[in-house]
């Protein structure tokens, strides 16, 4: 079995099925059929509004976000798809926290469900910094299909990686 880095930690059976889908060229079609809905969030302003709407619906008491934006460097620099950044800013004698949420630019063209999943993930980090039980409980509260979406996002990213770098083809010796 060829290792699929984004699927490490999942059962071998799932990894084998994913590898077979990738090798047969059916993974992309399967994901397109499962997630046909696109989104219209293209600018940082639209992303900010999208995130604020989700936050207002599920996390009313969470602190305000100063900035929400797409970041084209995320995937390559931090090897992350989104970041929740908190920095401290001094205003005279007052110390304030500034919270920002960054989303990888690849989500501009991703299915709507994947954008929602990554935003939910980053919003959950506003309350829980670690990926613990409470963190995932909050994610599932905001998006009931969170775990399935996370797995399918990993498949989607694996498919994209395979399309841009065919040398990772499991059938190539």
C-alpha positions as CSV (number, residue, x, y, z in Angstrom):
1,X,0.0,0.0,0.0
2,X,1.3,3.4,-1.0
3,X,1.2,5.8,2.0
4,X,-1.3,8.6,1.6
5,X,0.0,11.2,4.1
6,X,-3.3,13.0,4.7
7,X,-5.0,9.8,5.6
8,X,-2.4,8.6,8.2
9,X,-4.1,7.6,11.4
10,X,-7.2,6.3,9.7
11,X,-7.8,2.5,9.5
12,X,-5.9,0.6,6.9
13,X,-9.1,-0.5,5.3
14,X,-10.2,3.1,4.6
15,X,-6.7,4.0,3.3
16,X,-6.8,1.0,0.9
17,X,-10.3,2.0,-0.3
18,X,-9.0,5.6,-0.9
19,X,-6.0,4.4,-2.7
20,X,-8.1,2.2,-5.0
21,X,-10.4,5.2,-5.7
22,X,-7.4,7.3,-6.5
23,X,-5.8,4.7,-8.7
24,X,-9.0,4.1,-10.7
25,X,-9.5,7.8,-11.2
26,X,-12.9,7.8,-9.6
27,X,-12.1,9.8,-6.5
28,X,-12.7,13.2,-8.1
29,X,-16.0,12.2,-9.6
30,X,-17.2,10.6,-6.3
31,X,-16.4,13.8,-4.4
32,X,-18.0,16.0,-7.0
33,X,-21.2,13.9,-6.8
34,X,-21.2,14.0,-3.0
35,X,-20.4,17.7,-2.8
36,X,-21.9,19.5,-5.9
37,X,-22.7,22.7,-4.1
38,X,-20.3,25.6,-4.5
39,X,-20.1,28.8,-2.6
40,X,-19.8,32.4,-3.6
41,X,-17.3,33.5,-1.0
42,X,-14.5,35.0,-3.1
43,X,-13.2,38.0,-1.2
44,X,-11.9,38.6,2.3
45,X,-14.9,40.8,3.0
46,X,-17.4,38.0,2.0
47,X,-15.4,35.6,4.1
48,X,-15.6,37.9,7.1
49,X,-19.3,38.1,6.7
50,X,-19.6,34.3,6.3
51,X,-17.6,33.6,9.4
52,X,-19.4,36.3,11.4
53,X,-22.8,34.7,10.5
54,X,-21.6,31.2,11.6
55,X,-20.1,32.7,14.8
56,X,-23.3,34.6,15.6
57,X,-25.4,31.5,15.1
58,X,-23.3,29.1,17.3
59,X,-20.9,31.2,19.4
60,X,-22.6,34.4,20.4
61,X,-20.5,34.9,23.5
62,X,-17.1,34.3,21.8
63,X,-14.8,37.3,21.4
64,X,-15.0,39.4,18.3
65,X,-12.7,38.8,15.3
66,X,-10.6,41.7,14.1
67,X,-9.8,40.1,10.8
68,X,-10.8,37.2,8.6
69,X,-9.0,36.5,5.4
70,X,-7.9,34.0,2.7
71,X,-4.2,33.4,2.8
72,X,-2.3,31.9,-0.1
73,X,0.7,31.0,2.0
74,X,-1.0,28.8,4.5
75,X,-0.7,25.4,2.9
76,X,3.0,25.8,2.0
77,X,4.3,27.8,5.0
78,X,2.6,26.4,8.1
79,X,1.3,23.2,6.4
80,X,-2.1,24.2,7.7
81,X,-5.5,24.9,6.1
82,X,-6.6,27.5,8.5
83,X,-5.3,29.4,11.5
84,X,-6.8,31.1,14.5
85,X,-4.3,33.8,15.5
86,X,-4.4,35.7,18.8
87,X,-2.0,38.6,19.3
88,X,-1.7,41.1,22.1
89,X,-1.8,44.8,21.2
90,X,-0.9,47.6,23.6
91,X,-3.1,50.7,23.4
92,X,-1.6,53.1,25.9
93,X,-1.8,51.4,29.3
94,X,-4.3,48.8,28.1
95,X,-3.5,45.4,26.7
96,X,-6.0,44.0,24.2
97,X,-6.2,40.7,22.3
98,X,-6.6,40.9,18.6
99,X,-8.1,37.7,17.1
100,X,-7.7,36.8,13.4
101,X,-8.9,33.8,11.4
102,X,-7.0,32.8,8.3
103,X,-8.3,30.3,5.7
104,X,-6.1,28.8,3.0
105,X,-6.9,30.3,-0.4
106,X,-7.6,26.8,-1.9
107,X,-11.0,27.0,-0.2
108,X,-12.1,29.7,-2.7
109,X,-12.6,26.9,-5.2
110,X,-13.5,24.1,-2.8
111,X,-17.1,22.8,-2.3
112,X,-19.2,24.8,0.1
113,X,-19.2,22.1,2.8
114,X,-15.4,22.1,3.0
115,X,-15.2,25.8,3.5
116,X,-17.8,25.5,6.2
117,X,-15.9,22.7,7.9
118,X,-12.6,24.6,8.0
119,X,-14.3,27.7,9.3
120,X,-16.1,25.7,12.0
121,X,-12.7,24.1,12.9
122,X,-11.0,27.5,13.3
123,X,-14.0,29.0,15.2
124,X,-13.8,26.1,17.7
125,X,-10.2,27.1,18.4
126,X,-11.5,30.3,19.8
127,X,-12.8,28.4,22.8
128,X,-10.5,25.3,22.8
129,X,-6.9,25.6,21.7
130,X,-6.3,21.8,21.7
131,X,-7.9,19.1,19.6
132,X,-9.5,17.5,22.5
133,X,-12.9,16.0,23.2
134,X,-14.5,19.4,24.0
135,X,-13.1,20.8,20.8
136,X,-14.6,18.1,18.6
137,X,-17.9,18.3,20.6
138,X,-18.1,22.0,19.7
139,X,-17.2,21.3,16.0
140,X,-20.0,18.7,15.9
141,X,-22.4,21.1,17.5
142,X,-21.8,23.7,14.8
143,X,-21.5,21.1,11.9
144,X,-23.2,17.7,12.7
145,X,-21.3,16.0,9.8
146,X,-18.0,17.4,10.9
147,X,-16.0,14.1,11.1
148,X,-17.3,12.9,7.7
149,X,-16.4,16.3,6.2
150,X,-13.0,16.3,7.7
151,X,-12.3,12.8,6.2
152,X,-13.7,13.8,2.8
153,X,-11.7,17.0,2.8
154,X,-8.6,14.8,3.3
155,X,-9.7,12.8,0.2
156,X,-10.3,16.0,-1.7
157,X,-6.8,17.3,-0.9
158,X,-5.3,13.9,-1.7
159,X,-7.0,14.1,-5.1
160,X,-5.8,17.6,-5.7
161,X,-2.2,16.6,-4.8
162,X,-2.5,13.6,-7.2
163,X,-3.7,15.9,-10.0
164,X,-0.9,18.4,-9.6
165,X,1.8,15.8,-8.9
166,X,1.1,12.6,-10.9
167,X,4.4,11.1,-9.7
168,X,2.5,10.2,-6.4
169,X,0.4,7.8,-8.5
170,X,0.0,4.5,-6.5
171,X,0.3,2.5,-9.7
172,X,3.6,4.1,-10.6
173,X,6.6,1.9,-9.5
